[in-house]
């Protein structure tokens, strides 16, 4: 037998201390003059009978009662007499139970979640915080964390009936029960569950908080390549890693939203793999990774109201049905702009924390007050050339460094997919080559991911994308065959689209020396198939860059949108959008992007003046050799 808040066994009379006996405690565990938590088990004319454990009961005479009680009520009593025949006499103590120290008296060994595998078949007691309460058709499942992990504890009252209804989320408790395995996972079959109070609660909370702080600390890993620009972001990424690890330890679900393109998937999939590994390490419930993490693509380069209403609906349903906390939202390769703020304000109504890792030109004044963490190279005088995939590979390694060997090719895929002009691309390509991936391989992987993402639409396509990117893929041959198949289909569809669109492309030479190509993708490109308007514009742009070898700007436009690409021209698309909003009132201009890639929206009736104003700005844009394409790197395609 042990006491949770003191080292010696048994109970000693002590002013202000109330003892809470475990269910299996006997008269050997009690002493006259000590105070105990008691539950009324019967009411008679001359007083009430109370239980202080399953095996220890006695009478509180009416002359020693302060209040009126019914069966099932709780009170604090003083053990005033142990008679020779074993009968016990109690006296009610008039105290505020929330203001006294409650010490638990239990039989069995103390145990930690991380050591439960060694206690299967044993009766143990565990102290920690309740982080989830789920009512099933059978038992009530309390998820309890002690700083070393989280374990489900099944408590049965009767089928579908809430056990221990007074226990709430975030209560500090002591569980006593048998350690068993269920479907390959460890679980505690609860015999007794008690909320700790006073000094016992404070001691356990301090111990758990210290363990959580230590466990949440990200791994200190060296970056995959030496890159001074990345060093500016390391501290910010570590802060995000710490928040994500803490969410896992807190049993808070994580919803990861990412841009549905090559860079977005190169960013999100490594983080998914790292977090699912960490969830499995922390949680004894084998289903925890699928319950606590969701990866969801977003078609738009910002967080739309359609996205947030879906996310809120699922989160509130999970809170109601499964007793889960409301989630943490992690935005990847989008989420930095003013267009995101309406959705963020909706989440603020529910106090849902938001983290962002992005490389699009940010609006820090707009989004900053709504975010817990915001990582963006522009905030450190860098730019889009540091892609989100590059950043998130390092983030994933901070969460779980064991996956490093699987990730060595991913930053290069991200950079090629997002046309990064970073000097570090040579180092990333060399790293991927050492891992067995040629540049042609990497480009094929990027094309295959884009093709798959187009048809997946709002589905994450977890297993398919993992196989394409060769992350957590159990069959390298399947990866190679799948990439070849998808990338070949993608190139076939792109060639057909461009061949049909080419006769309708308009060309003009701008005064600054750049070529301007325009295509009405609404009327002169196939709709609802691959490639989509943005991809069509990008592929046309690449073709023209290759053909001319000169600075090129390409616009693909529809009734109410335009997709922009430039090569060797400093467009500063976010700034252009801001200027158009001021210059053309009533056009409903919105959008953004990088210096060389972006998209805008407008009301369809104002398309002509918006496009004309855009072209005028492009004509005045500065040519910049540093922004020239790497499409013909080393003579390869």
Secondary structure, 3 states (H helix, E strand, C coil): CEECCECCCCCCCCCCEEEEECCCCCHHHCCCCCEEEEEEEEEECCEEEEEEECCEEEEEEHHHCCCCCCCCCEEEEEEEEECCCCCEEEEECCCCHHHCEEEEEECCEECCHHHHHHHCCCEEEEEEEEEEEEECCCCEEEEEECCCCEEEEEECCECCECCCCCCCCCCEEEEEEEEEEECCEEEEEEEEEEECCHHHHHHHHHHHHHHHHHHHCCCCCCCCCCCHHHHHHHHHHHHHHHHHHHHHHCCCCEEEEEECCHHHHHHHHHHHHHHHHHHHHHECCCCHHHHHEEEEEECCCCCCHHHHHHHHHHHHHHHHHHCCCCCEEEEECCCCCHHHHHHHHHHHCCCCCEEEECCCCCCHHHHHHHCCEEECHHHHCCCCCCCHHHHHHHHHHHHCHHHHHHHCCHHHHHHHHCCCCCCCHHHHHHHHHHCCCCHHHHHHHHHHHHHHHHHHCCCCCHHHHHHHHCCCCCCHHHHHHHHHHHHHHHHHHHHHHHHHHHCCCEEEECCCCCEEEEEECCCCCCCCCCCCHHHHHHHHHHHHHHHHCCCEEEEEECCCEEEEEEECEECCHHHHHHHHHHHCCCCCCEEEECCCEEEEECCHHHHHHHHHHHHHHHHCCEECHHHCCCCCHHHCC
